[in-house]
């Protein structure tokens, strides 16, 4: 099983908005969230990291092809995916429906190998 991890900054003043987004994912939209990730063949784990430079979201995708799942997610046209892309864009200022502006994160070391 492969893993992809990425860190996304939360702009100043957006942490509470991000927490509301996560509360909706954990609450009324949880079944949609799980179904979305199952359809993509990944398990997602998301962490909030407070740092002296500001808050970060650390997202991991684990599955057979997490990078492919990340790209495929952005092309989704269902209501949940459209909602998720809009919310993430409003919070992080990114467009998950477009390829990222740079390369995906690179695994540098793995204690299991």
C-alpha positions in Angstrom: 0.0 0.0 0.0 1.3 3.5 -0.9 0.9 6.7 0.9 0.8 10.4 -0.2 1.1 13.1 2.5 0.9 16.8 2.0 0.8 19.9 4.1 -1.5 22.8 3.3 -1.3 26.2 5.1 -4.4 27.6 6.6 -4.3 31.3 5.9 -4.5 33.6 9.0 -8.1 33.9 10.2 -9.3 30.8 8.4 -8.8 28.1 11.1 -12.3 28.4 12.5 -13.8 28.1 9.0 -11.6 25.0 8.5 -12.8 23.5 11.7 -16.4 24.0 10.7 -15.6 22.3 7.4 -14.1 19.3 9.2 -17.1 19.3 11.6 -19.4 18.9 8.6 -17.3 16.2 7.2 -17.3 14.3 10.5 -21.0 15.0 11.0 -23.8 15.3 8.4 -21.5 14.6 5.4 -19.4 11.7 6.9 -21.1 9.0 4.9 -20.5 10.9 1.7 -16.9 11.5 2.7 -16.3 7.8 3.4 -18.0 6.8 0.1 -16.0 9.3 -1.8 -12.7 7.9 -0.5 -13.8 4.3 -0.9 -14.7 5.0 -4.6 -11.2 6.5 -5.0 -9.6 3.5 -3.3 -7.9 5.5 -0.5 -8.2 6.1 3.2 -7.7 9.7 4.2 -6.4 11.0 7.5 -6.3 14.7 8.2 -4.4 16.4 11.0 -4.3 20.0 12.2 -0.8 21.2 13.1 -0.3 24.4 15.0 3.1 26.0 14.3 4.8 29.3 15.2 4.4 30.1 11.5 0.7 29.4 11.4 -1.7 26.5 11.2 -1.2 23.7 8.7 -3.4 20.9 7.6 -1.5 17.6 7.1 -3.5 15.2 4.8 -2.5 11.6 4.1 -4.0 9.4 1.4 -3.3 5.7 1.7 -4.1 3.1 -0.9 -3.0 1.4 -4.1 -2.5 4.7 -6.0 -3.0 7.7 -3.8 -1.5 10.2 -6.3 -3.9 8.9 -9.0 -6.8 9.1 -6.5 -5.8 12.7 -5.7 -5.9 13.6 -9.5 -9.1 11.6 -10.1 -10.9 13.3 -7.1 -10.5 16.8 -8.6 -12.3 15.6 -11.8 -15.4 14.4 -9.9 -18.7 16.0 -10.9 -20.9 14.7 -8.1 -22.5 17.1 -5.5 -20.2 16.1 -2.6 -17.0 16.6 -4.7 -18.1 20.0 -6.0 -19.0 21.0 -2.4 -15.6 19.8 -1.1 -13.6 21.5 -3.8 -15.4 24.8 -3.2 -14.9 24.6 0.6 -11.2 23.7 0.3 -10.8 26.5 -2.3 -12.4 29.1 0.0 -10.2 28.1 2.9 -6.9 27.3 1.3 -7.1 29.3 -1.9 -6.4 26.2 -4.0 -8.3 24.7 -6.9 -8.5 20.9 -6.4 -10.1 20.5 -9.8 -6.8 21.6 -11.5 -3.4 20.0 -11.3 -1.3 21.4 -8.5 1.1 24.1 -9.5 4.2 22.1 -8.6 5.1 18.5 -8.1 3.4 16.3 -5.5 5.3 15.7 -2.3 8.2 13.4 -2.5 8.8 10.6 0.0 12.2 11.0 1.4 12.6 8.2 4.0 10.6 5.3 5.2 11.5 3.5 8.4 9.8 0.3 7.1 12.1 -0.1 4.1 
